[in-house]
Amino acid sequence: MMNGGRLDAIDELYTPQMAAGARRWIAPFRESLPDVHMEIVELIAEGDQVVRRFRCSGTNLGPWRGEPPTGRRTR
């Protein structure tokens, strides 16, 4: 969903209680980094808790939290 920009998948991946909040940060994040690529490095599940560690890269081509785009690539 994040890598492909398929924001319509939010409703499939999040509970109804969390979908609106997820959409509020994912949509502007994708606008800021339209070529974002996230890679899961480690995923640990124990009981009903899940923790993940991931790598993220992208080019800042749109505003983020009131800051103008830099045009720089982040890794």
PyMOL commands that set and color helices and strands:
alter all, ss='L'
color gray80, all
select helices_A, chain A and resi 7-13+16-32
alter helices_A, ss='H'
color red, helices_A
select strands_A, chain A and resi 37-46+49-59+73-74
alter strands_A, ss='S'
color yellow, strands_A
deselect
rebuild
show_as cartoon
